[in-house]
């Protein structure tokens, strides 16, 4: 299953048209995301991110609604998480693109 989530653009790291990267915040967690698909996004904008790539800009009302809907989803049981880890070859560890701060 694929999932794209909203995040807030905190700051641009690199504005190169092809290799653009920005720091995006997801509920207090910050990640470096590729921004080539949304070069007009501004600091403070919300973007939809899938697999580390921002794919569209949305307004704050849409972002809030999506975050509320995601929060309302039931959490996966421990058994479901273990099954998913087994399918993915075990625990993956921390993402290499995490932004330290």
C-alpha positions as a Markdown table, in Angstrom:
| # | Residue | x | y | z |
|---|---|---|---|---|
| 1 | Unk | 0.0 | 0.0 | 0.0 |
| 2 | Unk | 1.2 | 3.5 | -0.8 |
| 3 | Unk | 0.8 | 6.4 | 1.4 |
| 4 | Unk | 1.5 | 10.1 | 0.9 |
| 5 | Unk | 1.4 | 12.4 | 3.9 |
| 6 | Unk | 1.3 | 16.2 | 4.4 |
| 7 | Unk | 4.3 | 18.0 | 5.8 |
| 8 | Unk | 5.2 | 21.6 | 6.4 |
| 9 | Unk | 8.1 | 23.1 | 4.5 |
| 10 | Unk | 10.4 | 24.6 | 7.1 |
| 11 | Unk | 13.4 | 25.6 | 5.0 |
| 12 | Unk | 15.0 | 25.1 | 1.6 |
| 13 | Unk | 18.3 | 23.2 | 1.7 |
| 14 | Unk | 19.0 | 23.3 | -2.0 |
| 15 | Unk | 17.0 | 25.0 | -4.7 |
| 16 | Unk | 18.7 | 23.4 | -7.7 |
| 17 | Unk | 15.8 | 22.8 | -10.3 |
| 18 | Unk | 16.6 | 19.1 | -10.6 |
| 19 | Unk | 18.1 | 18.2 | -7.2 |
| 20 | Unk | 16.0 | 20.5 | -5.0 |
| 21 | Unk | 15.8 | 19.5 | -1.3 |
| 22 | Unk | 14.0 | 21.0 | 1.6 |
| 23 | Unk | 13.5 | 20.3 | 5.3 |
| 24 | Unk | 9.9 | 19.1 | 5.9 |
| 25 | Unk | 8.2 | 18.6 | 9.3 |
| 26 | Unk | 5.8 | 15.8 | 9.9 |
| 27 | Unk | 4.3 | 16.1 | 13.4 |
| 28 | Unk | 7.6 | 17.1 | 15.0 |
| 29 | Unk | 9.7 | 14.8 | 12.9 |
| 30 | Unk | 11.9 | 16.5 | 10.3 |
| 31 | Unk | 13.1 | 15.0 | 7.1 |
| 32 | Unk | 15.0 | 16.1 | 4.0 |
| 33 | Unk | 12.7 | 15.6 | 1.0 |
| 34 | Unk | 13.2 | 16.0 | -2.7 |
| 35 | Unk | 11.4 | 19.0 | -4.1 |
| 36 | Unk | 11.9 | 19.0 | -7.8 |
| 37 | Unk | 8.2 | 18.4 | -8.5 |
| 38 | Unk | 7.1 | 21.5 | -6.4 |
| 39 | Unk | 9.7 | 24.1 | -7.2 |
| 40 | Unk | 7.3 | 27.0 | -6.4 |
| 41 | Unk | 6.7 | 25.8 | -2.8 |
| 42 | Unk | 7.5 | 28.4 | -0.2 |
| 43 | Unk | 8.6 | 28.1 | 3.4 |
| 44 | Unk | 5.4 | 27.6 | 5.5 |
| 45 | Unk | 3.6 | 25.8 | 2.7 |
| 46 | Unk | 2.3 | 22.3 | 3.1 |
| 47 | Unk | 3.3 | 19.6 | 0.7 |
| 48 | Unk | 2.2 | 16.1 | 0.1 |
| 49 | Unk | 5.2 | 13.7 | 0.3 |
| 50 | Unk | 5.4 | 10.2 | -1.0 |
| 51 | Unk | 8.6 | 8.1 | -0.6 |
| 52 | Unk | 10.6 | 11.2 | 0.3 |
| 53 | Unk | 9.5 | 13.2 | -2.7 |
| 54 | Unk | 7.1 | 16.2 | -2.4 |
| 55 | Unk | 4.6 | 15.7 | -5.2 |
| 56 | Unk | 2.1 | 18.6 | -4.7 |
| 57 | Unk | 1.4 | 21.7 | -2.6 |
| 58 | Unk | -1.8 | 21.9 | -0.6 |
| 59 | Unk | -3.3 | 24.6 | 1.6 |
| 60 | Unk | -3.2 | 24.5 | 5.4 |
| 61 | Unk | -6.9 | 23.6 | 5.6 |
| 62 | Unk | -6.4 | 20.5 | 3.4 |
| 63 | Unk | -3.3 | 19.5 | 5.4 |
| 64 | Unk | -5.1 | 19.8 | 8.7 |
| 65 | Unk | -8.0 | 17.7 | 7.4 |
| 66 | Unk | -5.7 | 15.0 | 6.1 |
| 67 | Unk | -3.7 | 14.9 | 9.4 |
| 68 | Unk | -6.9 | 14.5 | 11.3 |
| 69 | Unk | -8.1 | 11.7 | 9.1 |
| 70 | Unk | -4.7 | 9.9 | 9.4 |
| 71 | Unk | -4.8 | 10.3 | 13.2 |
| 72 | Unk | -8.3 | 8.7 | 13.3 |
| 73 | Unk | -7.0 | 5.5 | 11.6 |
| 74 | Unk | -6.6 | 2.6 | 14.0 |
| 75 | Unk | -3.1 | 1.8 | 14.9 |
| 76 | Unk | -1.7 | -1.5 | 13.5 |
| 77 | Unk | -1.6 | -4.3 | 16.0 |
| 78 | Unk | 1.8 | -5.7 | 17.1 |
| 79 | Unk | 1.1 | -8.8 | 15.1 |
| 80 | Unk | 0.4 | -6.8 | 11.9 |
| 81 | Unk | 3.6 | -4.8 | 12.4 |
| 82 | Unk | 5.6 | -8.0 | 12.8 |
| 83 | Unk | 4.0 | -9.5 | 9.7 |
| 84 | Unk | 4.9 | -6.3 | 7.7 |
| 85 | Unk | 8.5 | -6.4 | 9.0 |
| 86 | Unk | 8.8 | -10.1 | 7.9 |
| 87 | Unk | 7.5 | -9.3 | 4.4 |
| 88 | Unk | 10.0 | -6.4 | 4.2 |
| 89 | Unk | 13.0 | -8.4 | 5.3 |
| 90 | Unk | 13.1 | -7.3 | 8.9 |
| 91 | Unk | 13.5 | -4.0 | 10.7 |
| 92 | Unk | 14.8 | -1.2 | 8.5 |
| 93 | Unk | 16.4 | 1.1 | 11.1 |
| 94 | Unk | 16.6 | 4.9 | 10.8 |
| 95 | Unk | 16.1 | 6.6 | 7.5 |
| 96 | Unk | 19.4 | 7.8 | 6.0 |
| 97 | Unk | 17.8 | 11.1 | 5.0 |
| 98 | Unk | 16.8 | 12.2 | 8.5 |
| 99 | Unk | 17.7 | 15.8 | 9.2 |
| 100 | Unk | 19.6 | 16.2 | 12.4 |
| 101 | Unk | 18.9 | 19.3 | 14.3 |
